[in-house]
Amino acid sequence: MVNSAHLVGMSPDGKRNSLLMALEAAGVEIEDLLQDAVVRQKALNDYEDAQQQKLKEVEAVKLEENNRIQIELDRITSQYVSRIQANLDDIAHEQDHFRAWQRTKQQEAQRITEAAAFCVPQGNSATGLTEVLERATLARK
């Protein structure tokens, strides 16, 4: 009734008097109205308390679930980090192996060059050696 369009624009005192007159005409006791208001307010507060308790329970369940998910995520992440590290270790091992082979190759190439140098006539130096090695390579093809 207080929000009735008929009461718009009236002063608070005018609204109060109109409300009291309507209640008196309907035979409603003010004490009954106030008691009903208290009961309704208590019902609203009780419902709010129940909803707040339900919210706390949902929050607790979801936070625990998030905790379990985080633990699982950490475990999986750790496994993948270990796998990545193993791959990086394998790469490093292969790189070391390749560098060692390159050193061996370089030593072998040096020995071949030194041995081939004996096959080149004296005084032709490196140019003569290069020509001999190229001819030997072409002869194989």
C-alpha positions as CSV (number, residue, x, y, z in Angstrom):
1,M,0.0,0.0,0.0
2,V,2.8,2.4,0.8
3,N,4.0,2.2,-2.8
4,S,0.6,2.8,-4.3
5,A,0.4,5.2,-7.1
6,H,-2.4,7.0,-5.2
7,L,0.0,8.0,-2.5
8,V,2.7,9.4,-4.9
9,G,3.5,13.0,-4.1
10,M,2.0,13.0,-0.7
11,S,4.0,14.0,2.4
12,P,5.2,11.3,4.7
13,D,2.6,12.4,7.3
14,G,-0.1,12.3,4.6
15,K,0.9,8.8,3.6
16,R,0.9,7.6,7.2
17,N,-2.6,9.0,7.8
18,S,-3.9,7.4,4.6
19,L,-2.4,4.0,5.5
20,L,-3.8,4.1,9.1
21,M,-7.2,5.0,7.7
22,A,-7.2,2.1,5.2
23,L,-6.1,-0.3,7.9
24,E,-8.8,0.9,10.2
25,A,-11.4,0.6,7.5
26,A,-10.2,-3.0,6.8
27,G,-10.4,-3.9,10.5
28,V,-6.6,-4.6,10.7
29,E,-5.0,-4.1,14.1
30,I,-1.7,-2.3,14.0
31,E,-0.2,-4.8,16.4
32,D,-1.1,-7.6,14.0
33,L,0.5,-5.8,11.2
34,L,3.7,-5.1,13.2
35,Q,3.8,-8.7,14.4
36,D,3.4,-9.9,10.8
37,A,6.3,-7.5,9.8
38,V,8.5,-9.0,12.5
39,V,7.7,-12.6,11.4
40,R,8.4,-11.7,7.7
41,Q,11.7,-10.0,8.7
42,K,12.7,-13.1,10.7
43,A,11.8,-15.4,7.8
44,L,14.0,-13.2,5.5
45,N,16.9,-13.3,8.0
46,D,16.6,-17.0,8.5
47,Y,16.5,-17.6,4.7
48,E,19.6,-15.4,4.3
49,D,21.4,-17.4,7.0
50,A,20.6,-20.6,5.3
51,Q,21.7,-19.3,2.0
52,Q,24.9,-18.0,3.5
53,Q,25.6,-21.4,5.1
54,K,25.0,-23.1,1.7
55,L,27.4,-20.7,0.1
56,K,30.1,-21.5,2.6
57,E,29.6,-25.2,2.0
58,V,29.8,-24.8,-1.7
59,E,32.9,-22.6,-1.3
60,A,34.6,-25.2,0.9
61,V,33.9,-28.0,-1.5
62,K,35.1,-26.0,-4.5
63,L,38.2,-24.8,-2.8
64,E,39.1,-28.4,-1.8
65,E,38.5,-29.5,-5.4
66,N,40.7,-26.7,-6.6
67,N,43.4,-27.9,-4.2
68,R,43.2,-31.4,-5.5
69,I,43.4,-30.1,-9.1
70,Q,46.4,-28.0,-8.2
71,I,48.2,-31.0,-6.7
72,E,47.4,-33.1,-9.8
73,L,48.6,-30.2,-12.1
74,D,51.8,-29.9,-10.1
75,R,52.4,-33.7,-10.4
76,I,51.8,-33.7,-14.1
77,T,53.9,-30.5,-14.6
78,S,56.8,-32.2,-12.8
79,Q,56.5,-35.3,-15.0
80,Y,56.6,-33.1,-18.1
81,V,59.5,-31.0,-16.8
82,S,61.4,-34.3,-16.2
83,R,60.7,-35.5,-19.7
84,I,61.8,-32.2,-21.2
85,Q,65.0,-32.3,-19.1
86,A,65.7,-35.8,-20.3
87,N,65.3,-34.7,-23.9
88,L,67.6,-31.8,-23.4
89,D,70.1,-34.2,-21.8
90,D,69.9,-36.5,-24.8
91,I,70.5,-33.5,-27.1
92,A,73.5,-32.4,-25.1
93,H,74.9,-36.0,-25.2
94,E,74.4,-36.2,-29.0
95,Q,76.0,-32.8,-29.5
96,D,79.0,-33.9,-27.4
97,H,79.2,-37.2,-29.4
98,F,79.1,-35.2,-32.7
99,R,81.8,-32.7,-31.6
100,A,84.0,-35.7,-30.6
101,W,83.5,-37.2,-34.0
102,Q,84.4,-33.8,-35.6
103,R,87.6,-33.7,-33.7
104,T,88.4,-37.3,-34.8
105,K,87.5,-36.4,-38.4
106,Q,89.8,-33.3,-38.2
107,Q,92.7,-35.4,-36.9
108,E,92.1,-38.0,-39.6
109,A,91.9,-35.3,-42.3
110,Q,95.2,-33.9,-41.1
111,R,96.8,-37.4,-41.2
112,I,95.5,-37.9,-44.7
113,T,96.8,-34.5,-45.8
114,E,100.2,-35.3,-44.3
115,A,100.4,-38.7,-45.9
116,A,99.2,-37.3,-49.3
117,A,101.9,-34.6,-49.1
118,F,104.5,-37.3,-49.5
119,C,102.9,-38.2,-52.8
120,V,103.3,-34.8,-54.3
121,P,106.5,-33.8,-56.0
122,Q,108.7,-31.5,-53.9
123,G,108.2,-27.7,-54.4
124,N,104.6,-27.9,-55.5
125,S,103.4,-27.2,-51.9
126,A,99.7,-26.9,-51.0
127,T,98.6,-26.2,-54.6
128,G,100.1,-29.4,-55.8
129,L,98.6,-31.4,-52.9
130,T,95.1,-29.9,-53.6
131,E,95.4,-30.9,-57.3
132,V,96.4,-34.4,-56.4
133,L,93.5,-34.8,-53.9
134,E,91.0,-33.5,-56.5
135,R,92.3,-35.9,-59.2
136,A,92.0,-38.8,-56.7
137,T,88.5,-37.8,-55.9
138,L,87.5,-37.5,-59.6
139,A,89.1,-40.8,-60.4
140,R,86.8,-42.5,-57.8
141,K,83.7,-41.2,-59.4
